[in-house]
Amino acid sequence: MKYGLGAVAAIVVIVAIVIAVPSSSGSNGEGELAQDFEFEMFQGIKEIGFGEGNPASLHGLGSKPMVLNFWAGFCPPSRDAPVPSVLRGFQRRYPVAGH
C-alpha cells in the first residue's frame, strides 16, 4: 500500500472534524463569506464555468458552498494524496473544483 494507515486515518479524522464543527455550533449552517482571492485553475475549469488560463476569484464562484482542492504542482505527495475518495464524498453535496 502506497500510503500507511496513519495517513488514511488522519484524513478521516480531519474530514470528521470539518463535518462535525459546523453542525455542533447550533446555527443554521450559514456563516460569513470568505474574503475574496484569486487563483489559477489547472483542473475543474469546466465544472465551474471559467475559461482556461483565466484566473478565478472566490467570489466569482457564487455564494453557494464549494470545495476547492488546493495542491502544489511541484509536490508529488500533495498531488498523489488519497484525496479523490474524500472529494467523492463531498461531491454528493457540493460542487468540487480542482479534482
C-alpha positions in Angstrom: 0.0 0.0 0.0 1.4 3.4 -1.0 0.0 5.2 2.0 0.1 4.0 5.5 -3.0 3.6 7.7 -1.9 6.6 9.7 -2.3 8.9 6.6 -5.7 7.5 5.8 -6.8 7.8 9.5 -5.6 11.4 9.6 -7.7 12.3 6.6 -10.7 10.6 8.1 -10.3 12.5 11.3 -9.9 15.8 9.5 -13.0 15.2 7.4 -15.0 14.2 10.5 -13.9 17.4 12.3 -14.8 19.6 9.3 -18.2 18.0 9.1 -18.9 18.0 12.9 -17.7 21.5 13.8 -20.4 23.5 11.8 -23.1 21.1 12.9 -22.3 21.4 16.6 -22.3 25.2 16.5 -26.1 25.3 16.9 -26.5 27.7 13.9 -28.4 27.0 10.7 -25.1 26.4 8.9 -24.9 29.9 7.4 -21.7 31.8 8.0 -19.9 34.7 6.7 -18.5 34.8 3.2 -14.8 34.2 2.9 -12.5 37.0 1.8 -12.1 37.2 -1.9 -8.9 35.9 -3.5 -7.8 35.0 -7.0 -6.3 31.6 -8.0 -5.4 29.9 -11.3 -7.4 26.7 -12.1 -5.5 23.7 -13.5 -8.4 21.3 -13.3 -12.1 21.9 -12.7 -12.4 24.9 -15.1 -15.4 23.4 -17.0 -17.2 22.4 -13.8 -17.4 25.9 -12.5 -17.5 27.8 -15.8 -14.2 29.7 -16.0 -12.2 30.0 -19.2 -8.9 28.2 -19.4 -6.0 30.3 -18.4 -8.1 33.0 -16.8 -7.7 33.5 -13.1 -10.7 32.7 -11.0 -11.8 34.5 -7.9 -13.6 33.0 -4.9 -16.5 35.5 -5.1 -16.8 34.8 -8.8 -17.8 31.3 -7.9 -21.0 32.5 -6.3 -22.4 32.3 -2.8 -23.1 28.5 -2.8 -20.8 26.3 -0.7 -18.0 24.8 -2.7 -14.9 22.6 -2.0 -11.7 23.9 -3.6 -8.9 21.3 -3.7 -5.6 23.2 -3.4 -2.4 21.4 -4.1 1.2 22.3 -5.2 2.1 21.0 -8.7 5.7 20.6 -7.7 4.9 18.4 -4.7 4.3 14.8 -5.6 2.8 13.8 -2.2 0.2 16.5 -2.4 -0.7 15.5 -6.0 -0.8 11.8 -5.1 -2.5 12.1 -1.7 -5.6 9.9 -1.2 -7.8 12.9 -1.7 -10.1 11.6 -4.5 -12.0 9.4 -2.2 -12.6 12.3 0.2 -13.7 14.6 -2.7 -16.1 12.0 -3.9 -17.9 12.2 -0.5 -18.1 16.0 -0.8 -19.4 15.8 -4.5 -22.6 14.3 -3.2 -23.5 17.6 -1.6 -21.3 20.4 -3.1 -19.6 21.3 -6.3 -15.9 20.4 -6.2 -13.3 22.3 -8.3 -9.7 21.3 -8.7 -10.2 17.5 -8.6 
